[in-house]
Structures are given as structure tokens and as C-alpha cells.
Amino acid sequence: MADVPDHLPLFKWSAQHARATVIPFPYARRRDDLAYRIARRAADFRPHKGEEHIQRQLKLQFDTMKRRGIDDDRIRAEIRVLETMVRLEQAALQTHWGDAG
């Protein structure tokens, strides 16, 4: 690569300057289904117990990601996204059940 201009940033790149957050692929892929399953199961309980179920599941996901070595800040961000998705699924389920009744 003698003809490659070394003044271009691409060619000065080094691993020490690279930063990337890696989320285990299975979690990222199954998050939609997981949010639905958590919301659906919570709907089977009385509201207070349903909320306990949601919080327990979010804690379980946090602990699982922590064991896999994911940074706490990244985990908290992912858990916020998951909780938002669960709440949206809850609203969709309530709307669906309201229409069915």
C-alpha cells in the first residue's frame, strides 16, 4: 500500500481510537417478542401484580446482561428501551381487548 496517501483519516485509523458498543445479537433480535411476552403475561395478573411481574422481568434482563459483561450505562439504556416497548405493548393489548369487548 505504498501508493496510499497517509494524510487521509481512514489510513490513520487505529484500534486504540475505536469505540463500539456491542449488544449480544440474540437480545437485540428478540427484544420485540420479549416485550410482547412480558406485557401479555402481566395482563394476566391484577394491576399491582402485573407491575411486579414487569419489574421482575426487567431486573432479570439487567442481571443477564450484567453477567455477559455489558457496561451498566448501556444496560440501563437498553432496559429503558425494553420498558418503553413493554408499555407500548400493554397499551396495544388494552386497545385490542377494549375493541373486542
C-alpha positions in Angstrom: 0.0 0.0 0.0 2.9 2.3 -0.7 0.7 4.5 -3.0 -1.9 5.1 -0.3 -1.9 8.7 0.9 -1.2 8.6 4.6 -2.7 12.0 5.3 -6.3 10.7 4.9 -8.0 9.9 8.3 -9.1 6.5 7.1 -5.5 5.4 6.9 -4.6 6.8 10.3 -7.3 4.8 12.0 -6.1 2.7 14.8 -7.9 0.3 17.2 -7.0 2.4 20.2 -9.3 5.2 18.9 -12.1 2.9 18.0 -15.1 2.7 20.3 -18.1 0.5 19.8 -20.8 -0.8 22.0 -21.7 -4.4 21.3 -25.0 -5.8 22.4 -25.3 -9.5 22.2 -27.3 -10.2 19.0 -29.9 -12.6 20.4 -31.1 -10.0 22.8 -31.3 -7.3 20.2 -33.1 -9.7 17.9 -35.7 -11.0 20.4 -36.4 -7.7 22.2 -39.7 -7.2 20.3 -41.0 -10.6 21.2 -39.8 -10.3 24.7 -41.6 -7.0 25.2 -44.8 -8.6 24.0 -44.4 -11.7 26.2 -43.8 -9.6 29.3 -46.8 -7.4 28.6 -49.0 -10.3 27.8 -48.1 -12.2 30.9 -48.5 -9.0 33.1 -52.0 -8.6 31.6 -53.0 -12.0 33.2 -52.4 -10.5 36.7 -54.2 -7.8 38.7 -52.6 -4.4 38.0 -50.3 -4.4 41.1 -49.1 -8.0 40.4 -48.7 -7.2 36.7 -46.4 -4.3 37.6 -44.4 -6.5 39.9 -44.0 -9.0 37.0 -42.8 -6.3 34.7 -40.2 -5.0 37.2 -39.0 -8.6 38.0 -38.5 -9.3 34.3 -36.7 -6.0 33.7 -34.4 -6.9 36.6 -33.8 -10.3 35.2 -32.8 -8.8 31.9 -30.5 -6.4 33.6 -28.8 -9.1 35.6 -28.4 -11.3 32.5 -26.7 -8.5 30.5 -24.5 -7.7 33.5 -23.3 -11.3 33.7 -22.4 -11.0 30.0 -20.1 -8.1 30.7 -22.1 -5.3 29.2 -21.5 -1.8 30.7 -24.0 -0.7 33.3 -24.8 2.6 31.4 -25.5 0.6 28.2 -27.7 -1.9 30.2 -29.7 0.9 31.7 -30.3 2.4 28.3 -31.4 -1.0 26.9 -33.7 -1.6 29.9 -35.3 1.8 29.3 -36.0 0.9 25.7 -37.3 -2.5 26.7 -39.6 -1.0 29.4 -40.9 1.5 26.8 -41.7 -1.3 24.5 -43.5 -3.3 27.2 -45.6 -0.2 28.0 -46.5 0.2 24.3 -47.4 -3.5 24.1 -49.6 -3.0 27.2 -51.4 -0.1 25.6 -51.9 -2.1 22.4 -53.3 -5.1 24.3 -55.7 -2.8 26.2 -56.8 -1.3 23.0 -57.3 -4.7 21.4 -59.2 -6.0 24.4 -61.3 -2.9 24.5 -62.3 -3.3 20.9 -63.1 -7.0 21.4 -65.5 -6.3 24.3 
